[in-house]
Amino acid sequence: MRRIGLPMLAKCLAILSVLLFAVLMARRVSATFPGTNGQISFGIFNPAIGDTQIFVSNPDGSKQVQLTALPSENSDWSPDGSKIAFDYFDGQTVQIATIKPDATGFVQLTTQENAFHGEPAWSPDGARIAIESDAGNFPAGEGIYLIDSSTGSLLSRVTANPYSSADTNPRWSPDSEWIVFTRFKVSMILPRNFRAPGGVSALFLVHPDGTSLHQLTRWGLSADTADWSPDGSTIVFVTTEALPIASDLYTIHPDGSGLKLIVNTGALRPLGAGLGHPKWSPDGTKIIFDGSFGHGGGVTPAPHGLWTVSPDGSNLTEIPAFVDSSTFFVVWGTHPLQ
């Protein structure tokens, strides 16, 4: 019998490891089911005062309620739809709080001064919130952290960015086994969420305990702001490979296969057409995102609004109520329609 040399054995073991990982991913993330589509939360930029406030409404834009009075951007619904976690600027730094969809019940979760705490993402069981934080020590403290969703107590640090930059936009898989996040690869201190051509960002996956960290997308794609489908089989994300804000929408399977372009801004790139912050509807039939696209045959870029698209890229539709609204950071929750 021919003996397998060590290099060939190592290669076989590596291939086996990849296949085993793919099988485990398929088994773990297929264990959940879609929910009922409810209200959405989003930020509206007010150019008169130069900041963004968070609102909730029905998906068609009706029954809008303003939740915040301080500058606020990113939000996420609790799994049962009863609360919204969001980040806000308190005059000195960015903190995390929760509030009910009727704008009552404000609870401040983080209190550390001179520290950034942002981009909250609720765990599927509602007990934890994943956030980006620098723990008051950027860049050494920069990474993804877990806090208690009721008290704000720090539970653990999940990641540490090795490039003197930021790990951002954490999102939980529906079965709680994985967190997908954006890692920026900039070997110097630059403004948070710095964007530049050349592949300075990629999506990574990690277990909530910090183990099994691995890269999902290549650097050259400059992937950002990902979200899981409700059944856990697919991840949607945007790319930021062209400046100033041009971007496209892709999907990919959590094992790294099946990369697919579903919304292409194409010829509108020179006008700065772009999109961002895609989120799945709870029932898995639509993806909602903020975006601007050229009108009048691509001559004039449209102001930012909200759009939906089917997961296969069909049925791209602008929501009429949000045309010219400067709306960003949309998230689709399960809180009942009003």
Phi and psi in degrees as GROMACS dihedral restraints (atoms count N, CA, C in turn):
[ dihedral_restraints ]
;  ai    aj    ak    al  type     phi  dphi    fc
    3     4     5     6     1   -72.1    20    10
    4     5     6     7     1   129.5    20    10
    6     7     8     9     1   -84.4    20    10
    7     8     9    10     1   143.0    20    10
    9    10    11    12     1   -86.8    20    10
   10    11    12    13     1   123.7    20    10
   12    13    14    15     1   -67.5    20    10
   13    14    15    16     1   162.4    20    10
   15    16    17    18     1   -60.2    20    10
   16    17    18    19     1   -43.6    20    10
   18    19    20    21     1   -59.3    20    10
   19    20    21    22     1   -43.4    20    10
   21    22    23    24     1   -67.0    20    10
   22    23    24    25     1   -38.6    20    10
   24    25    26    27     1   -62.8    20    10
   25    26    27    28     1   -42.2    20    10
   27    28    29    30     1   -63.3    20    10
   28    29    30    31     1   -39.9    20    10
   30    31    32    33     1   -65.5    20    10
   31    32    33    34     1   -42.1    20    10
   33    34    35    36     1   -62.9    20    10
   34    35    36    37     1   -42.4    20    10
   36    37    38    39     1   -63.9    20    10
   37    38    39    40     1   -37.6    20    10
   39    40    41    42     1   -64.5    20    10
   40    41    42    43     1   -43.5    20    10
   42    43    44    45     1   -63.8    20    10
   43    44    45    46     1   -42.6    20    10
   45    46    47    48     1   -61.0    20    10
   46    47    48    49     1   -40.4    20    10
   48    49    50    51     1   -61.7    20    10
   49    50    51    52     1   -43.7    20    10
   51    52    53    54     1   -63.0    20    10
   52    53    54    55     1   -44.4    20    10
   54    55    56    57     1   -64.2    20    10
   55    56    57    58     1   -41.5    20    10
   57    58    59    60     1   -62.9    20    10
   58    59    60    61     1   -41.4    20    10
   60    61    62    63     1   -61.0    20    10
   61    62    63    64     1   -43.1    20    10
   63    64    65    66     1   -62.6    20    10
   64    65    66    67     1   -41.3    20    10
   66    67    68    69     1   -63.8    20    10
   67    68    69    70     1   -45.2    20    10
   69    70    71    72     1   -62.5    20    10
   70    71    72    73     1   -41.9    20    10
   72    73    74    75     1   -60.8    20    10
   73    74    75    76     1   -45.8    20    10
   75    76    77    78     1   -62.7    20    10
   76    77    78    79     1   -38.6    20    10
   78    79    80    81     1   -71.1    20    10
   79    80    81    82     1   -42.4    20    10
   81    82    83    84     1   -73.1    20    10
   82    83    84    85     1   -44.1    20    10
   84    85    86    87     1   -85.2    20    10
   85    86    87    88     1    -1.8    20    10
   87    88    89    90     1   -98.0    20    10
   88    89    90    91     1    11.8    20    10
   90    91    92    93     1   -92.0    20    10
   91    92    93    94     1     3.3    20    10
   93    94    95    96     1  -115.1    20    10
   94    95    96    97     1   169.1    20    10
   96    97    98    99     1  -130.7    20    10
   97    98    99   100     1   154.5    20    10
   99   100   101   102     1   -63.2    20    10
  100   101   102   103     1   158.5    20    10
  102   103   104   105     1  -110.4    20    10
  103   104   105   106     1  -168.1    20    10
  105   106   107   108     1   -95.7    20    10
  106   107   108   109     1   132.8    20    10
  108   109   110   111     1   -66.8    20    10
  109   110   111   112     1   129.0    20    10
  111   112   113   114     1  -124.3    20    10
  112   113   114   115     1  -141.9    20    10
  114   115   116   117     1   -77.6    20    10
  115   116   117   118     1   166.3    20    10
  117   118   119   120     1  -115.6    20    10
  118   119   120   121     1   153.1    20    10
  120   121   122   123     1  -116.9    20    10
  121   122   123   124     1   152.1    20    10
  123   124   125   126     1  -165.7    20    10
  124   125   126   127     1   164.2    20    10
  126   127   128   129     1  -108.1    20    10
  127   128   129   130     1   138.1    20    10
  129   130   131   132     1  -114.6    20    10
  130   131   132   133     1   123.2    20    10
  132   133   134   135     1   -82.2    20    10
  133   134   135   136     1   129.1    20    10
  135   136   137   138     1  -107.3    20    10
  136   137   138   139     1   104.0    20    10
  138   139   140   141     1   -65.1    20    10
  139   140   141   142     1   -22.2    20    10
  141   142   143   144     1   -66.5    20    10
  142   143   144   145     1   -34.3    20    10
  144   145   146   147     1  -112.5    20    10
  145   146   147   148     1    -8.3    20    10
  147   148   149   150     1    76.2    20    10
  148   149   150   151     1    25.6    20    10
  150   151   152   153     1  -144.1    20    10
  151   152   153   154     1   176.1    20    10
  153   154   155   156     1  -115.9    20    10
  154   155   156   157     1   138.8    20    10
  156   157   158   159     1  -118.7    20    10
  157   158   159   160     1   151.5    20    10
  159   160   161   162     1   -95.6    20    10
  160   161   162   163     1   135.8    20    10
  162   163   164   165     1  -126.4    20    10
  163   164   165   166     1   163.4    20    10
  165   166   167   168     1  -125.9    20    10
  166   167   168   169     1   154.6    20    10
  168   169   170   171     1  -163.7    20    10
  169   170   171   172     1   174.5    20    10
  171   172   173   174     1   -68.7    20    10
  172   173   174   175     1   159.4    20    10
  174   175   176   177     1   -59.9    20    10
  175   176   177   178     1   -22.9    20    10
  177   178   179   180     1   -85.9    20    10
  178   179   180   181     1     3.3    20    10
  180   181   182   183     1    93.2    20    10
  181   182   183   184     1    -4.6    20    10
  183   184   185   186     1   -79.8    20    10
  184   185   186   187     1   161.2    20    10
  186   187   188   189     1    58.6    20    10
  187   188   189   190     1    47.7    20    10
  189   190   191   192     1   -72.8    20    10
  190   191   192   193     1   138.1    20    10
  192   193   194   195     1  -130.8    20    10
  193   194   195   196     1   126.6    20    10
  195   196   197   198     1   -81.8    20    10
  196   197   198   199     1   128.2    20    10
  198   199   200   201     1   -96.5    20    10
  199   200   201   202     1   -32.6    20    10
  201   202   203   204     1  -119.6    20    10
  202   203   204   205     1   155.8    20    10
  204   205   206   207     1  -118.1    20    10
  205   206   207   208     1   -21.5    20    10
  207   208   209   210     1   -92.9    20    10
  208   209   210   211     1   158.1    20    10
  210   211   212   213     1   -54.1    20    10
  211   212   213   214     1   122.4    20    10
  213   214   215   216     1  -142.3    20    10
  214   215   216   217     1   149.4    20    10
  216   217   218   219     1  -132.9    20    10
  217   218   219   220     1   -73.2    20    10
  219   220   221   222     1   -84.8    20    10
  220   221   222   223     1   139.4    20    10
  222   223   224   225     1  -140.4    20    10
  223   224   225   226     1   165.2    20    10
  225   226   227   228     1  -155.9    20    10
  226   227   228   229     1   141.2    20    10
  228   229   230   231     1   -82.7    20    10
  229   230   231   232     1   142.5    20    10
  231   232   233   234     1   -65.8    20    10
  232   233   234   235     1   155.2    20    10
  234   235   236   237     1   -57.1    20    10
  235   236   237   238     1   -33.0    20    10
  237   238   239   240     1   -89.1    20    10
  238   239   240   241     1     0.9    20    10
  240   241   242   243     1    76.3    20    10
  241   242   243   244     1     9.4    20    10
  243   244   245   246     1   -88.3    20    10
  244   245   246   247     1   -18.6    20    10
  246   247   248   249     1  -140.8    20    10
  247   248   249   250     1   162.1    20    10
  249   250   251   252     1  -128.0    20    10
  250   251   252   253     1   125.9    20    10
  252   253   254   255     1   -91.4    20    10
  253   254   255   256     1   141.0    20    10
  255   256   257   258     1  -151.4    20    10
  256   257   258   259     1   160.9    20    10
  258   259   260   261     1  -105.7    20    10
  259   260   261   262     1   150.2    20    10
  261   262   263   264     1  -151.4    20    10
  262   263   264   265     1   153.8    20    10
  264   265   266   267     1   -92.9    20    10
  265   266   267   268     1   120.2    20    10
  267   268   269   270     1   -92.9    20    10
  268   269   270   271     1    10.1    20    10
  270   271   272   273     1   105.8    20    10
  271   272   273   274     1   -20.4    20    10
  273   274   275   276     1  -126.7    20    10
  274   275   276   277     1   -40.0    20    10
  276   277   278   279     1  -151.6    20    10
  277   278   279   280     1  -179.4    20    10
  279   280   281   282     1  -100.4    20    10
  280   281   282   283     1   130.4    20    10
  282   283   284   285     1  -124.4    20    10
  283   284   285   286     1   168.9    20    10
  285   286   287   288     1  -112.3    20    10
  286   287   288   289     1   137.9    20    10
  288   289   290   291     1  -142.7    20    10
  289   290   291   292     1   169.5    20    10
  291   292   293   294     1  -124.5    20    10
  292   293   294   295     1   157.1    20    10
  294   295   296   297     1  -155.2    20    10
  295   296   297   298     1   155.8    20    10
  297   298   299   300     1   -83.3    20    10
  298   299   300   301     1   157.8    20    10
  300   301   302   303     1   -66.1    20    10
  301   302   303   304     1   -11.1    20    10
  303   304   305   306     1   -96.0    20    10
  304   305   306   307     1    13.2    20    10
  306   307   308   309     1    73.4    20    10
  307   308   309   310     1    17.4    20    10
  309   310   311   312     1  -107.2    20    10
  310   311   312   313     1   171.0    20    10
  312   313   314   315     1    72.6    20    10
  313   314   315   316     1    35.4    20    10
  315   316   317   318     1   -62.6    20    10
  316   317   318   319     1   130.3    20    10
  318   319   320   321     1  -134.0    20    10
  319   320   321   322     1   120.5    20    10
  321   322   323   324     1   -82.5    20    10
  322   323   324   325     1   128.2    20    10
  324   325   326   327     1   -98.5    20    10
  325   326   327   328     1   -45.0    20    10
  327   328   329   330     1  -103.8    20    10
  328   329   330   331     1   145.0    20    10
  330   331   332   333     1  -134.0    20    10
  331   332   333   334     1    -4.0    20    10
  333   334   335   336     1   -61.8    20    10
  334   335   336   337     1   125.0    20    10
  336   337   338   339     1   -78.5    20    10
  337   338   339   340     1   154.6    20    10
  339   340   341   342     1    57.2    20    10
  340   341   342   343     1    34.3    20    10
  342   343   344   345     1  -138.6    20    10
  343   344   345   346     1   146.4    20    10
  345   346   347   348     1   -94.4    20    10
  346   347   348   349     1   127.4    20    10
  348   349   350   351     1  -131.5    20    10
  349   350   351   352     1   112.0    20    10
  351   352   353   354     1  -146.1    20    10
  352   353   354   355     1   176.3    20    10
  354   355   356   357     1    55.9    20    10
  355   356   357   358     1    59.6    20    10
  357   358   359   360     1   -70.2    20    10
  358   359   360   361     1   146.0    20    10
  360   361   362   363     1  -141.3    20    10
  361   362   363   364     1   117.6    20    10
  363   364   365   366     1   -74.6    20    10
  364   365   366   367     1   138.2    20    10
  366   367   368   369     1   -72.6    20    10
  367   368   369   370     1   153.2    20    10
  369   370   371   372     1   -59.0    20    10
  370   371   372   373     1   -26.4    20    10
  372   373   374   375     1   -88.5    20    10
  373   374   375   376     1    -2.9    20    10
  375   376   377   378     1    80.0    20    10
  376   377   378   379     1    -0.6    20    10
  378   379   380   381     1   -86.9    20    10
  379   380   381   382     1   -26.4    20    10
  381   382   383   384     1  -128.8    20    10
  382   383   384   385     1   157.9    20    10
  384   385   386   387     1  -129.0    20    10
  385   386   387   388     1   125.3    20    10
  387   388   389   390     1   -85.6    20    10
  388   389   390   391     1   137.2    20    10
  390   391   392   393     1  -137.4    20    10
  391   392   393   394     1   160.7    20    10
  393   394   395   396     1   -90.1    20    10
  394   395   396   397     1   137.2    20    10
  396   397   398   399     1  -151.0    20    10
  397   398   399   400     1   153.2    20    10
  399   400   401   402     1  -107.9    20    10
  400   401   402   403     1     3.5    20    10
  402   403   404   405     1    52.7    20    10
  403   404   405   406     1    26.2    20    10
  405   406   407   408     1    77.7    20    10
  406   407   408   409     1    13.9    20    10
  408   409   410   411     1  -146.4    20    10
  409   410   411   412     1    70.4    20    10
  411   412   413   414     1   -84.1    20    10
  412   413   414   415     1   133.6    20    10
  414   415   416   417     1   -95.6    20    10
  415   416   417   418     1    -7.5    20    10
  417   418   419   420     1   -61.1    20    10
  418   419   420   421     1   -34.3    20    10
  420   421   422   423     1   -89.7    20    10
  421   422   423   424     1    -0.2    20    10
  423   424   425   426     1   -70.0    20    10
  424   425   426   427     1   134.8    20    10
  426   427   428   429     1   168.9    20    10
  427   428   429   430     1  -171.0    20    10
  429   430   431   432     1   -95.2    20    10
  430   431   432   433     1   133.7    20    10
  432   433   434   435     1  -127.2    20    10
  433   434   435   436     1   159.8    20    10
  435   436   437   438     1  -114.6    20    10
  436   437   438   439     1   134.2    20    10
  438   439   440   441     1  -124.9    20    10
  439   440   441   442     1   158.4    20    10
  441   442   443   444     1   -70.5    20    10
  442   443   444   445     1   131.3    20    10
  444   445   446   447     1   -73.4    20    10
  445   446   447   448     1   -15.3    20    10
  447   448   449   450     1   -97.4    20    10
  448   449   450   451     1   -39.4    20    10
  450   451   452   453     1  -107.9    20    10
  451   452   453   454     1   -19.9    20    10
  453   454   455   456     1    80.9    20    10
  454   455   456   457     1     1.9    20    10
  456   457   458   459     1   -61.8    20    10
  457   458   459   460     1   137.8    20    10
  459   460   461   462     1   -68.6    20    10
  460   461   462   463     1   126.2    20    10
  462   463   464   465     1   -98.6    20    10
  463   464   465   466     1   -45.4    20    10
  465   466   467   468     1  -168.1    20    10
  466   467   468   469     1   161.0    20    10
  468   469   470   471     1  -100.1    20    10
  469   470   471   472     1   130.0    20    10
  471   472   473   474     1   -96.0    20    10
  472   473   474   475     1   -44.3    20    10
  474   475   476   477     1  -133.6    20    10
  475   476   477   478     1   161.6    20    10
  477   478   479   480     1  -134.7    20    10
  478   479   480   481     1   120.0    20    10
  480   481   482   483     1   -71.6    20    10
  481   482   483   484     1   126.2    20    10
  483   484   485   486     1   -88.7    20    10
  484   485   486   487     1     2.8    20    10
  486   487   488   489     1  -112.8    20    10
  487   488   489   490     1    19.9    20    10
  489   490   491   492     1    55.3    20    10
  490   491   492   493     1    37.7    20    10
  492   493   494   495     1  -136.7    20    10
  493   494   495   496     1  -148.0    20    10
  495   496   497   498     1  -123.2    20    10
  496   497   498   499     1   144.2    20    10
  498   499   500   501     1  -104.3    20    10
  499   500   501   502     1   122.3    20    10
  501   502   503   504     1  -132.8    20    10
  502   503   504   505     1   170.3    20    10
  504   505   506   507     1    50.7    20    10
  505   506   507   508     1    58.3    20    10
  507   508   509   510     1   -71.3    20    10
  508   509   510   511     1   143.9    20    10
  510   511   512   513     1  -143.6    20    10
  511   512   513   514     1   132.7    20    10
  513   514   515   516     1   -80.8    20    10
  514   515   516   517     1   144.6    20    10
  516   517   518   519     1   -71.2    20    10
  517   518   519   520     1   153.7    20    10
  519   520   521   522     1   -59.5    20    10
  520   521   522   523     1   -24.8    20    10
  522   523   524   525     1   -95.2    20    10
  523   524   525   526     1     5.3    20    10
  525   526   527   528     1    71.2    20    10
  526   527   528   529     1     5.8    20    10
  528   529   530   531     1   -78.8    20    10
  529   530   531   532     1   -26.4    20    10
  531   532   533   534     1  -135.9    20    10
  532   533   534   535     1   154.8    20    10
  534   535   536   537     1  -122.6    20    10
  535   536   537   538     1   126.0    20    10
  537   538   539   540     1   -96.7    20    10
  538   539   540   541     1   141.7    20    10
  540   541   542   543     1  -151.6    20    10
  541   542   543   544     1   165.6    20    10
  543   544   545   546     1   -98.0    20    10
  544   545   546   547     1   127.7    20    10
  546   547   548   549     1  -109.0    20    10
  547   548   549   550     1   127.5    20    10
  549   550   551   552     1   -96.8    20    10
  550   551   552   553     1   138.2    20    10
  552   553   554   555     1  -116.6    20    10
  553   554   555   556     1    80.0    20    10
  555   556   557   558     1  -129.5    20    10
  556   557   558   559     1   115.1    20    10
  558   559   560   561     1   -84.4    20    10
  559   560   561   562     1    36.1    20    10
  561   562   563   564     1  -158.1    20    10
  562   563   564   565     1   162.8    20    10
  564   565   566   567     1   -79.6    20    10
  565   566   567   568     1   115.9    20    10
  567   568   569   570     1  -129.9    20    10
  568   569   570   571     1   169.3    20    10
  570   571   572   573     1   -54.9    20    10
  571   572   573   574     1   145.6    20    10
  573   574   575   576     1   -55.4    20    10
  574   575   576   577     1   141.3    20    10
  576   577   578   579     1    59.4    20    10
  577   578   579   580     1    34.1    20    10
  579   580   581   582     1   -58.2    20    10
  580   581   582   583     1   134.7    20    10
  582   583   584   585     1  -116.8    20    10
  583   584   585   586     1   136.4    20    10
  585   586   587   588     1  -158.3    20    10
  586   587   588   589     1   152.4    20    10
  588   589   590   591     1   -68.6    20    10
  589   590   591   592     1   161.4    20    10
  591   592   593   594     1   106.8    20    10
  592   593   594   595     1     6.8    20    10
  594   595   596   597     1    77.8    20    10
  595   596   597   598     1    56.7    20    10
  597   598   599   600     1   -93.9    20    10
  598   599   600   601     1     2.7    20    10
  600   601   602   603     1  -138.9    20    10
  601   602   603   604     1   154.4    20    10
  603   604   605   606     1  -153.7    20    10
  604   605   606   607     1   157.7    20    10
  606   607   608   609     1   -86.1    20    10
  607   608   609   610     1   140.2    20    10
  609   610   611   612     1  -127.0    20    10
  610   611   612   613     1   155.6    20    10
  612   613   614   615     1  -118.2    20    10
  613   614   615   616     1   146.1    20    10
  615   616   617   618     1  -154.8    20    10
  616   617   618   619     1   146.2    20    10
  618   619   620   621     1   -69.5    20    10
  619   620   621   622     1   151.9    20    10
  621   622   623   624     1   -58.7    20    10
  622   623   624   625     1   -19.9    20    10
  624   625   626   627     1   -88.2    20    10
  625   626   627   628     1     4.9    20    10
  627   628   629   630     1    91.0    20    10
  628   629   630   631     1    -0.3    20    10
  630   631   632   633     1   -92.0    20    10
  631   632   633   634     1   166.8    20    10
  633   634   635   636     1    57.9    20    10
  634   635   636   637     1    34.3    20    10
  636   637   638   639     1   -64.4    20    10
  637   638   639   640     1   129.1    20    10
  639   640   641   642     1  -155.2    20    10
  640   641   642   643     1   156.7    20    10
  642   643   644   645     1   -84.8    20    10
  643   644   645   646     1   135.4    20    10
  645   646   647   648     1   -99.5    20    10
  646   647   648   649     1   -42.5    20    10
  648   649   650   651     1  -118.3    20    10
  649   650   651   652     1   154.7    20    10
  651   652   653   654     1   -72.6    20    10
  652   653   654   655     1   155.0    20    10
  654   655   656   657     1   -60.9    20    10
  655   656   657   658     1   -38.8    20    10
  657   658   659   660     1   -63.7    20    10
  658   659   660   661     1   -16.8    20    10
  660   661   662   663     1   -81.7    20    10
  661   662   663   664     1   -20.3    20    10
  663   664   665   666     1    51.0    20    10
  664   665   666   667     1    56.7    20    10
  666   667   668   669     1   -75.0    20    10
  667   668   669   670     1   153.3    20    10
  669   670   671   672     1  -159.7    20    10
  670   671   672   673     1   164.6    20    10
  672   673   674   675     1    40.7    20    10
  673   674   675   676     1    75.6    20    10
  675   676   677   678     1   -94.9    20    10
  676   677   678   679     1   162.1    20    10
  678   679   680   681     1  -152.1    20    10
  679   680   681   682     1   147.8    20    10
  681   682   683   684     1   -89.7    20    10
  682   683   684   685     1   143.4    20    10
  684   685   686   687     1   -67.4    20    10
  685   686   687   688     1   152.9    20    10
  687   688   689   690     1   -58.4    20    10
  688   689   690   691     1   -27.9    20    10
  690   691   692   693     1   -89.0    20    10
  691   692   693   694     1    -0.5    20    10
  693   694   695   696     1    77.9    20    10
  694   695   696   697     1     4.5    20    10
  696   697   698   699     1   -86.1    20    10
  697   698   699   700     1   -17.7    20    10
  699   700   701   702     1  -143.5    20    10
  700   701   702   703     1   146.3    20    10
  702   703   704   705     1  -118.5    20    10
  703   704   705   706     1   130.5    20    10
  705   706   707   708     1  -102.5    20    10
  706   707   708   709     1   146.5    20    10
  708   709   710   711     1  -158.5    20    10
  709   710   711   712     1   165.9    20    10
  711   712   713   714     1  -107.2    20    10
  712   713   714   715     1   161.9    20    10
  714   715   716   717     1  -115.4    20    10
  715   716   717   718     1   152.4    20    10
  717   718   719   720     1  -131.4    20    10
  718   719   720   721     1    42.2    20    10
  720   721   722   723     1   -79.1    20    10
  721   722   723   724     1    -4.6    20    10
  723   724   725   726     1  -132.4    20    10
  724   725   726   727     1   141.6    20    10
  726   727   728   729     1  -102.1    20    10
  727   728   729   730     1   157.3    20    10
  729   730   731   732     1   -81.0    20    10
  730   731   732   733     1   -41.8    20    10
  732   733   734   735     1  -136.4    20    10
  733   734   735   736     1    13.3    20    10
  735   736   737   738     1   -62.1    20    10
  736   737   738   739     1   141.9    20    10
  738   739   740   741     1  -161.5    20    10
  739   740   741   742     1   163.0    20    10
  741   742   743   744     1  -129.4    20    10
  742   743   744   745     1   167.4    20    10
  744   745   746   747     1  -114.4    20    10
  745   746   747   748     1   129.3    20    10
  747   748   749   750     1  -126.9    20    10
  748   749   750   751     1   161.0    20    10
  750   751   752   753     1  -125.7    20    10
  751   752   753   754     1   157.2    20    10
  753   754   755   756     1  -155.4    20    10
  754   755   756   757     1   150.8    20    10
  756   757   758   759     1   -81.9    20    10
  757   758   759   760     1   151.9    20    10
  759   760   761   762     1   -65.4    20    10
  760   761   762   763     1   -12.2    20    10
  762   763   764   765     1   -89.9    20    10
  763   764   765   766     1     3.5    20    10
  765   766   767   768     1    94.2    20    10
  766   767   768   769     1    -3.3    20    10
  768   769   770   771     1   -91.7    20    10
  769   770   771   772     1   168.9    20    10
  771   772   773   774     1    71.0    20    10
  772   773   774   775     1    29.6    20    10
  774   775   776   777     1   -60.0    20    10
  775   776   777   778     1   127.9    20    10
  777   778   779   780     1  -142.3    20    10
  778   779   780   781     1   129.6    20    10
  780   781   782   783     1   -82.1    20    10
  781   782   783   784     1   122.1    20    10
  783   784   785   786     1  -114.3    20    10
  784   785   786   787     1   -24.3    20    10
  786   787   788   789     1  -135.6    20    10
  787   788   789   790     1   121.9    20    10
  789   790   791   792     1  -118.4    20    10
  790   791   792   793     1   117.9    20    10
  792   793   794   795     1   -73.9    20    10
  793   794   795   796     1   -17.6    20    10
  795   796   797   798     1    45.9    20    10
  796   797   798   799     1  -118.9    20    10
  798   799   800   801     1   -66.3    20    10
  799   800   801   802     1   -10.9    20    10
  801   802   803   804     1   -83.1    20    10
  802   803   804   805     1    -5.7    20    10
  804   805   806   807     1   -53.4    20    10
  805   806   807   808     1   -44.1    20    10
  807   808   809   810     1   -60.8    20    10
  808   809   810   811     1   -20.1    20    10
  810   811   812   813     1   -93.8    20    10
  811   812   813   814     1     4.0    20    10
  813   814   815   816     1    79.4    20    10
  814   815   816   817     1    21.8    20    10
  816   817   818   819     1   -64.0    20    10
  817   818   819   820     1   140.4    20    10
  819   820   821   822     1  -162.8    20    10
  820   821   822   823     1   176.8    20    10
  822   823   824   825     1  -150.4    20    10
  823   824   825   826     1   164.9    20    10
  825   826   827   828     1  -162.6    20    10
  826   827   828   829     1   168.8    20    10
  828   829   830   831     1    51.8    20    10
  829   830   831   832     1    54.7    20    10
  831   832   833   834     1   -71.4    20    10
  832   833   834   835     1   140.0    20    10
  834   835   836   837     1  -138.8    20    10
  835   836   837   838     1   140.8    20    10
  837   838   839   840     1   -76.4    20    10
  838   839   840   841     1   146.9    20    10
  840   841   842   843     1   -70.3    20    10
  841   842   843   844     1   148.7    20    10
  843   844   845   846     1   -57.1    20    10
  844   845   846   847     1   -27.9    20    10
  846   847   848   849     1   -88.1    20    10
  847   848   849   850     1    -1.8    20    10
  849   850   851   852     1    80.3    20    10
  850   851   852   853     1     4.3    20    10
  852   853   854   855     1   -91.3    20    10
  853   854   855   856     1   -15.6    20    10
  855   856   857   858     1  -139.1    20    10
  856   857   858   859     1   158.4    20    10
  858   859   860   861     1  -119.6    20    10
  859   860   861   862     1   130.0    20    10
  861   862   863   864     1  -108.3    20    10
  862   863   864   865     1   144.0    20    10
  864   865   866   867     1  -157.9    20    10
  865   866   867   868     1   162.5    20    10
  867   868   869   870     1   -93.6    20    10
  868   869   870   871     1   148.1    20    10
  870   871   872   873     1  -170.3    20    10
  871   872   873   874     1   161.2    20    10
  873   874   875   876     1  -131.2    20    10
  874   875   876   877     1   134.8    20    10
  876   877   878   879     1  -134.8    20    10
  877   878   879   880     1   149.3    20    10
  879   880   881   882     1   -65.7    20    10
  880   881   882   883     1   136.9    20    10
  882   883   884   885     1  -107.0    20    10
  883   884   885   886     1   170.4    20    10
  885   886   887   888     1    62.7    20    10
  886   887   888   889     1    42.8    20    10
  888   889   890   891     1    73.2    20    10
  889   890   891   892     1    25.8    20    10
  891   892   893   894     1    82.5    20    10
  892   893   894   895     1    19.8    20    10
  894   895   896   897     1   -87.9    20    10
  895   896   897   898     1   -38.9    20    10
  897   898   899   900     1  -125.4    20    10
  898   899   900   901     1   129.1    20    10
  900   901   902   903     1   -72.4    20    10
  901   902   903   904     1   140.4    20    10
  903   904   905   906     1   -84.7    20    10
  904   905   906   907     1   149.0    20    10
  906   907   908   909     1   -60.9    20    10
  907   908   909   910     1   160.7    20    10
  909   910   911   912     1   -68.2    20    10
  910   911   912   913     1   135.7    20    10
  912   913   914   915     1  -144.1    20    10
  913   914   915   916     1  -163.6    20    10
  915   916   917   918     1  -112.6    20    10
  916   917   918   919     1   142.7    20    10
  918   919   920   921     1  -134.5    20    10
  919   920   921   922     1   157.9    20    10
  921   922   923   924     1  -126.6    20    10
  922   923   924   925     1   155.9    20    10
  924   925   926   927     1  -151.1    20    10
  925   926   927   928     1   149.1    20    10
  927   928   929   930     1   -72.1    20    10
  928   929   930   931     1   153.2    20    10
  930   931   932   933     1   -58.1    20    10
  931   932   933   934     1   -21.5    20    10
  933   934   935   936     1   -89.4    20    10
  934   935   936   937     1     2.2    20    10
  936   937   938   939     1    95.5    20    10
  937   938   939   940     1    -3.5    20    10
  939   940   941   942     1   -87.2    20    10
  940   941   942   943     1   170.4    20    10
  942   943   944   945     1    59.3    20    10
  943   944   945   946     1    41.5    20    10
  945   946   947   948     1   -66.1    20    10
  946   947   948   949     1   120.5    20    10
  948   949   950   951     1  -139.5    20    10
  949   950   951   952     1   131.6    20    10
  951   952   953   954     1   -86.0    20    10
  952   953   954   955     1   136.4    20    10
  954   955   956   957     1   -81.2    20    10
  955   956   957   958     1   114.1    20    10
  957   958   959   960     1   -54.4    20    10
  958   959   960   961     1   -36.7    20    10
  960   961   962   963     1   -65.7    20    10
  961   962   963   964     1   -17.6    20    10
  963   964   965   966     1  -107.7    20    10
  964   965   966   967     1     8.1    20    10
  966   967   968   969     1   -61.6    20    10
  967   968   969   970     1   133.4    20    10
  969   970   971   972     1    62.8    20    10
  970   971   972   973     1    25.0    20    10
  972   973   974   975     1   -98.0    20    10
  973   974   975   976     1    -8.6    20    10
  975   976   977   978     1    53.9    20    10
  976   977   978   979     1    51.9    20    10
  978   979   980   981     1  -102.3    20    10
  979   980   981   982     1   136.5    20    10
  981   982   983   984     1  -140.2    20    10
  982   983   984   985     1   174.5    20    10
  984   985   986   987     1    57.2    20    10
  985   986   987   988     1    44.1    20    10
  987   988   989   990     1   -78.9    20    10
  988   989   990   991     1   144.0    20    10
  990   991   992   993     1  -139.9    20    10
  991   992   993   994     1   136.2    20    10
  993   994   995   996     1  -102.1    20    10
  994   995   996   997     1   120.8    20    10
  996   997   998   999     1  -110.1    20    10
  997   998   999  1000     1  -170.6    20    10
  999  1000  1001  1002     1  -110.5    20    10
 1000  1001  1002  1003     1     2.1    20    10
 1002  1003  1004  1005     1   -59.4    20    10
 1003  1004  1005  1006     1   133.2    20    10
 1005  1006  1007  1008     1   -55.3    20    10
 1006  1007  1008  1009     1   145.5    20    10
 1008  1009  1010  1011     1   -61.5    20    10
 1009  1010  1011  1012     1   149.6    20    10
